[in-house]
Amino acid sequence: MSREHEKGKESWNVRVPDHAYWREQIKCQEACPVHTDARGYVRAIAEGNDEMAYLIARGPNPLASICGRVCGAPCERSCRRSEFDEPISIRPLKRFVCERFGPEARDDGGKSLIEFLKEASQRYAPRQCQRKEELLPFLQSLTNEEIPRVKGESIGIIGCGPAGLAAAHDLALLGFSVTIYEMEAKLGGMLTVGIPEYRLPRDLIQAEIEVITAMGVKGVPNCCVGRDVSFPELRERHDAVIVAVGAKRSSKLPIPGSNAEGVIGGVEFLRDISIGNPLQLGGRVVVIGGGNVAYDVGRTVLRQISLDAARTAKRSMGVSEVHLCSLESLEEMPADDVEIIEGDEEGVIRHNSIGPKEIQVEDGRVVGVRFHRCIRVFDEQRRFSPLFDENDVTEIPCDNVLISIGQTVDISFIDAERDGLKLTGRGFIACDPVTGTTSVPDVFVAGDLAYGTKLMIHAIASGKSVARSVYEKFTGRKIVAKDVELHFPLAAYKREPGYEKRRRHVLPTTPVKDRLAGQNRPVEKNFADEEARCEASRCLDCSVNTIFDGERCILCGGCVDVCPEDCLRIVPLDQITGEKELGEVLSGQLDGFPSESASAIIKDETVCIRCSLCAERCPTGAITMERFILEEKLKWQVD
């Protein structure tokens, strides 16, 4: 509801709950591109059921363990608890259960992850659940016999990043014979060469990939399409090809001096460090950019300088500075808060609201960068249109400049005329960004190439979506997610004592000195058991709703009086406005009574903390706490 005032009269604009309304309450699940039920696994952790928590997290996401470390967590950004105080630490809680049940927790003597998932999906099958609210939409593709498998049609995937791996995983489950081609020496794409090891351990990446290759997916490393095999050859070799190359090239900075010796692309720098080919850096480095990748670059440089200092006495006596220079103000920076905080802790010297105008060069080498003060980054329409004060100049001396202002893709192996593919004005393959279909029937596109750089979880969602498109092409059947919605009364609903007062748990981290000792020293630590339970218990459990039975309500006002967040009110009907559905509901409820003498209870959903005090106080049982289950059941249909 929303409050309005018109000519001194108070009125309330209300909405009648429907399917969309209940679904929107679970904001974490709505925000996730693969629709992971974050609320479900967080509450399972709070209840001590870590196995179920892992199954919920892993169900729609074949790279759940990796996401537990480095996901951008749009679920956490949308968490309703943030409207109350601070959001739930959703991503760290995912890591907590993945380390207990994911591929990183398995050894050669136990069951493989696939065996465990198949067994668990049967064990938790809806027909065997003792509680109806345990109906969970996970791992259907492992056991769902309603989706016919194909007969081994061959699919080639170019690129072994999150989009390619997600597509390979789902295609293998659907019966396809899948081969992934990766230009690097190890499978993993940008996961391996684009994310620093201190954020994402390499053995964890390989553990996730081994699960997918164990399903029959063949990985071909050290294979650069266009060099080792041509694109037409791949199309001849496979029934269809998915192009899932990531944005592995740094965008250029069009200013004087950008081609000088000592100027390096940020993405290329991260790749060199990852493959064990560290560059010789000077003691003073300028990183240009304000996003997460810029911080990855800057923090990696600090570690490399520390390693070089340990190896070279001369270096240890010199100046060691890393300057990160951003167009945006601190408040506008696109980097996550945790990146900025940890960068500051580690010694990144941050400069906000300055833009590069010239890289200063002497004898062909970088000696500094000239910046002008940035007055604004965006215009009134929020379009990128930086404006500078040319008289406000900052010069930063340096030995190297690392540019991290954006990324682009390399599809030089594509010849549009030869391959019959249409290209966009940006030089990307023209495609439907959702289905990945292109101008030729046997070529599909996924990930960064389909829609530009986004979060890793968007790439995973893209890979899964393209897998469904490939299935439809070969079978004529479209896999659709049929929404099944259910409300279950919770007779014994209780909350943890004092849950609304608990403050967000700060994830423990490695001391700064120890972090900088090497590229493979993890920064984040895991939650301890008690910390995870306490943090998970902060979840407002937004799938639980207060349901009112108007026929039982006597408008005593007890629920209004007891509500600790003042989210319930009794108001006259003439103060209520809304869509036409409101009129239909009210006409059915009034049944001949004059509206001017009637009242209604309205609720502000944005501040409700699901404490259930209203239901406990109600003398007639007119209020019940009920769980809304949104199950997406996979089915197929013939067009």
N, C-alpha and C positions, 0 to 999 in steps of 0.2 A: 504494500500500500504506500501511497505518498500523500503528504499533507498539503493542502492548498487553502488559500484565503481569497475570498472574492467579496468585496463590498462589506467587509467586517464579518462575513459569515464563514465559519470554519467548515471545510468539506474534506472528504477523504476519497481519493481515487483508488479503487480496489480492483483486484483481478481474481476471477474465479479459477481455482486450481484445475489444471488439466494435465495430460501426459507431458506436454512441453514444460509446464510449470514445475512438476515434480522432478523432471530430468534436470532442469536448470539449477535445482538446489544442490546437486552433487557437482559442484563447480570443478573439482579436481579431475573427475572423470571426463567431463565435457571438454576440458582444456587439453587433455592428452590426445595427440594425433592418432594413437592406436587405441584410444578409449580404455586404457588400463584403469581398473577399479582401485585407485589409490586408497580411497576411504576403506575399501574392503581389506586390503592387506595391512593398513595401519591399525585398524581395529582388531584384526587377528593377532597382531603383535602385542597389543595391549592386553589381550586375553590369554597370551602365552601360547597360541597355536601358530608357531613359526612355520611349520610345514605347509599349512593352508595358506599362510601369508605368501610364501614363496610361489606356490602354485598359482595364486591370483596374479602375482606380479609377472610370472613367466608366461602365463597363458597367451596373451596377445603379443608378446614381445620376445623374439628369439635372442635378443642381446640384452636381457634384463640385467645381468651381472655388470656389463659395461656401463649401462645406463645408471646403475647404482653408484658409479664413480664419477661420471662426467656428463650426465644428462643436463641440459639447460633447465629442466624441471618446470615446464609451463603449468603443471599441476600445482606446484608449490606457489607460484605467482598468483594463482587464482584461488588459493585456499581461503575459505570463509573465515577461518580463525584469524586471519590477518585483519579483518574488519573489527575484531574484538581486541586483539593485542598484536601478536606476531604469528605468522603461518607455521604450520607443522613442518618439521624437518623431514619431508617426504623422501627426498632422494637418499639421504643417509640411512633412513629406515629400510629402504629397498636394499641397500648394500648390506645392512645387518642380516637380513634373512638369506640373501644370495650367498654370503660367505658361509652360511650353515648348510644350504641345500643345493647351491648352484654347481656348475662344473668345476669351479675352483675348490670345492669342498670334497671332490671325489678322488679316490685313488684307484690303482689298477686292481685291487682286490675286491672292490665293491661293485654294485650295480652301475651300469652306465646311466647317464642322465636320461637318455631316451627310455631305457627300461623302467627307471624310476617314475618318469612322467606317465608312461602308459599304465603302469600299475596304479599310480595315484589317481589318474583320471577315472579308472574303473571304481576305485575304492570310494571316491567322492561323487560318483555318478548320482544324479538327482533321485533316481528311484531307490537308492540306498541311504539317502540322507535321513537322519533321525529328526532334524529340525528343518522346517520348510525354508527358513531364511538362509540355509546353507546352499541353496540353488546358486551355482556359480557358472558363469560363461567361460570356463577356461579349457584349453587343450582339446577343443572339439575336433580339430583336424586330425588328432591322433586316433580318435575312436569313432568319429562320425561316419557311419556307413551310408548315410543318406547322400553323401557327395561321391559320385563314382570317380574312380581314378582313371587316368589316361594309361595308355599302353607303352610308355617309354619314349615318347617323342623327345627329340634332342633339342636342348636350349643352351645357347652360349651366352655368357654374361661377361661383359667387358668392365672390369673394375670390381675390386673385392672390399669395398668399403661398406658402411652400414646398409646402403640401399641394395647393393649387389648381394650381400649376405642374407638380408631379409627375404629378397626375392628367391634366392637359391633354396633357403630353408622351406618356404611354403611350396615352391614348385616340386621339391623332392617329396614332400608329404602328399602331393597330388599325383605322384606317379611319374613325373618327368625325369629324364636323364639330363643332369645339369653339369656343365663345365664352366668354371670361372677362370678368366684370364687376368693375371695381375702383373703389371710391369715391374714391381719391386721384387726383391729377393724373398720376402716373406709375405704371406697372405695377410690381409687386413686393411690395405688401402690407407686412407687418411687416418684411420685409427692407429696405425703403426707408425706412420711417418709424419703425421700432422698434429698429434697430441703428445705433449711432453710425457716422458716416462714417470716423472714425479707425480703426475695426475692419474696416469693409466698404466699399470704394470704390464709389461709385454707378455708375461706368462698367462695373465688373465685373458688377454686378447686371444692367444693361441688356444686356451681352454675352451672358449666360446666357439672358435672356428672348428676345433676338433669335433665338437658335437654335431656340427653341420656336415662335415666331411664324413662322419660316421654314418650319416643317413644316405650316403652314396654320392654326394656331391664331389666332383673332381676339381681340385685346385691346380692351376698351372702358373707357378710363379716365374719371374724372369722372362715374361712374354709380353713384349711391347707391340701392340697392334699398330701396324704401319711400318714396323721394322722387322719383326720376327714372323709375322703373319699379316696378310692384308685383310681389310674389311670384307672385300668380296669373297675371299677364301673362307672366312668364318661363316658367311651366309650360305656358302655351298656346303659347308661341313654340318651345319645345324638347321633344324626346321624353323627356328626363330632366334633372333639375337636381341639381347637387352643391353643398351649402352648405359652404363651406370658409372661413368668416370666422374670423379669428384673435382672440386675446384682446387686444383693442385698448383696453380700459378698465381703469383702475387700480381695485383694490379699495378700498373706503372704510375709514377708520379710525374706529371708533365711540367717540370720546372728546370731551370738551368742547373747543370751539374749532375743530373740524375743518372748519367751514364758513366760517371767517374769511377775509378778503382776505389773499392771500399764501400760502395753502395750495393746492398744485397736485399733481395726480396725476403720478407719475413717467412713465408711458407717454404721457400727454398732453404733458408737457414735451418728451420726446424727439421726438414727432411735430412739435411746433411748431418745434423747432430744425431738423429734417430738411427741412421744407417752406419754410424761410426766414422763419419768423415768430417770431423770438426774443423771449422774454418779458423784461420789465424786472425784473431781479433786484437785490435788495439785496446788500450786501457780505458778509453773514453768512447762510449757508444751512445748514439741517439736513435731511439725507436720512434717512428712517426706513425701514430694511430691511437685510437682510444677504445678499441673493442677487446674482447676476450683473447683473440689471437695476438693482438699487440702485447697484451700482458704475458701470454705464453712465451712470446719472443723475448721480452725484456727479462722475465724471470729465468728463462733458460740461459740468457747471456750472463746473468749474475753467477749462475752455477758454473758456466764455462770459464769465466774469469777466475773463479775460486780454484777450479781444477788447474788452470794454467799457472796460477800463482803458486800452487803447491809443487808444480813441476819445475818452475823457472824462477830462480832467485831474483833475476833482474825484474821480472814482472811483479813480484811481490813488493818491490820497493817503489813501484810506479803508482800513478793515479788509477783508481778503478771506479768508474762512474757509469751508471746507466740512466739516461734521461728518457722519459716517455713523454712525448709531446702530442697533445690532443687539441683538435679544433674546439671540441665541446668543453663547456664548463664542467666542474665536478658533478653537478646535479644532472647534466645532460649526457654524461659519458655512457656509451652503450655497454661497456664492460659490466659484468656482475659485481655487486658490492663486495663479495668475498674476494674476488680477484684484486680489486683496488686495495682492500684492507691488507691482504697478504703481500701484495706488491710493496705497499708502504712499509710493512714490517721488515721485509727483506732488503730494503734499501733502494728500491726504484725511486728515482727523483722525478716527481710528477710535475708537469707544466700544463696547465689548462688554459683554454681560450687563446691559443697561438696557432698560426698556420704557416707552413713553410713557403718561402718565396724563392730561395736560392740555396743550393748546396755549394758551399765555397770550396774551391779546388786550387791546389798548388802543385805544379809538376805532375799533373794527371791524377793526384790522389786527394781524397777528402781531407779537409782541415777544419770544417765547421759547417753550421747551418744558420742561415739568417731567417728569422721568423718575424711576422707582423701580428699585432694584437687582433684577435678575431672578435668583432663586435657582436655578430650573430651568426648562427649556423643555418637556420631555416627562416624562410620568409613567412608572411602572415598566413599563407595557405599550407604551411608546414612542408614546403618543398625545400630540398637542399639548395641553398643559395647563400653561401657564406659571404659576409661583408667584413672588410678589414680596415683598420686604422693604419694607413701607410706611414704615419709619423711615429708610431709606437713600435720600435724595433727591438728585438732580442736576438743576440748572437750567442750560440752555444758551440764552443770548440769541441771537436771530436775526431776520432780516427776512423770510425765506421758509422754508416747510416743504414738502418734496417727499416724497410718500408712495409708497413702493414695496414694499408688503407682499404683493403678489399681483396677479393680473390676472383679468379676466372678459370675457365676450363680450357683444355687443349683437345680439340677434335680434328687435328690436322690429318688424321687417318681417314677422314670422311671427304669424299669428292662429291659434292651435291649433284653435279650433272651425271657422273658415272653411276652413283648409287641411287639416283632417283629421289633423293631426300630434299625436302624444302628446308631452307634455313631462315632464321629470323634476322632482323636488322642487326642484332648483337652478335650474329654468327653462331647462335645455338641451333640445334635441330628443332624445327617447328613440331610441336606435339601438343596433345591434350595433357595438361599438367596433372590431371587426376588419374586417367587411365594409362597414360604413357604411350598411347597410339600415335603413329606418325603417318606420313604420306605414303608409305609402303607397308603392306600388311605383315611382313615378317620382321620388322624392326620396331623395337619399343625403347622408351627412354625412362630412366628413373633417377631420383635424387637431385643433386645440384643442377644437373643439366636440364632437368624438367622445369624447374621453377626458380633457379637462383639459389644462393647460399641461405640456408636456414639452419635450424637446430638438427642435431643428430637424430632425434626422435622423429622429425619430419621425414628424414631420409629413410628411416625404417618403415614408416607408414607408406611412403611412396613405393618402396620395394614390394611390400605386401599387396598394395593395390595393383601394381603392374603384374604380379603373379596371377591375380584373379583375371586380369585382362587376357593374359596368355592362355589361361585355362578356357576362357570363353571362346577364344579364336579356334582352338582345336576341338572343342566339344560341342559348341553351339549352345552351351548351358552357362548361364550367368550365376555366379555365386553371390547371393544377397544375404544381408544380415537382417533377419526379421526381429523387430523389437517385441519382446515379451515383457509386459509390465505387471507387477503384482504388488499388492499391499498386504502385509501380514501383521496382525495385532501382536504386540509384545507384552504379554501379561506380566512377565518378570523383569521388565526393563529397569535397569539400574545404572547409575554412573559412578565412576570412581570418586571417592570423597575428595573434595577440593580441586577437582580437575580444572575448573574455570580459573583458579588462582595460580596454577602452575605456569612458570615462565619457560620460554623456549630454551631447550638445552643447546648450548654451544658445542659444536662438534670439536672434540679434542684434536690438537695438531702437534706436529713435531716441532721442537724448539728451532728457532731460525738458524742458529749456528750449525745444527745437524742437517737441516734441509739443504744448505748451500754446499755441503761437502761432496755432493755428487748429483748427477742427473737422475739417478734411480732412487733417490731418497724420498719416500712418499711424504706429502705434506699432511694430508688428512689421515686421522686414525679412525677406527670404528667405534661405535657406541659400545659400552659395556652393557650387559644384560639389563641391569637395573635402570640404566640411563635410557635404553631403548623403550622399555615398558612405560617409564614415566613420560617420555616424550610422546609416545603413541597414544597414551591416555588423554592427552590434550585435544585429540581430534574431536570435533563437535558431532561426528557421526551424522553427516548431513542427509543420509538416506532415511533417517528416522524422522517422522513428521507427527505433529499433533493433529489428530483428526477429530472434528467436532460433529456430534449428532444433534442437529437442531431440534428433533422431536423430544429429546430428553432434557435439553438445556432449560433451566428455569431462570436464567439471567440473574443469578444470585450475586455475581461479581467476585466469587471466591478466587477464580483463576486469575482475574485481573489484579486482585490484591496481593496474591502470593508471587506473581511473576517478578523475578529479581532484575530483569532487563527491561521492564516496562514495555513489552512487545505486544500486549493484549489490551484492547479497549472495548468498552461498550458505547456505541454511538447510535443516535437516532437515524432511521433510514433516510430521512431527507438530507442528511449530511454525506451520504454515500453516492459516488458516481463510479461508472465503469463501462465496460463494453456491453454489447447486447446480451452476452451470456449472463451477466449479472441480473438483468431484468427478468430473464427466463427463470433463473433460480429463485429470485425473490417472489415472483408471481406464484410459483409452486409452493413456497414456504408460507406465504400469507394466507392463502386459501380463504379469502373473504374478509379477513381482518383489515381495518383501515391502516394504510401505511404510515399515516402521521402519528399513530400511537404505538408504532412498533420500533424495536431496536435490534441491533445485531452486534455480534462479537467479531471484531476484525483483528488481524494479526500482522505485525511487521516482521516478515520472515528474515530480514537482514540482520536482526539483532538477537533472534532466538538462539539459545545455546543448548537446546534439547535436554534440559535438566529434568523434565517430567513432573515438576512440582504442581503444575496446573492439573494434570491428570490425577495426581495423588489427592489434591484438594477437592476435586469435583465431587459433590455429594450424590449425584445421580448417575455417575458413570458415563456422562455425555462426552468426555474427552478420553481418547485412547492414544497410546503411542504405537505407531505402526511403521514397519520398515518397508520402504519402496525398493523393490528389486527391478533393476533394468537389465534384462538378459538379452543379448544379441545372439540369436540362434542362427547358425549358418545353414542355409538351404541352397538348393540350386533350382533354376527354372529355365525352361526352354523359351526363347523369344518367339 
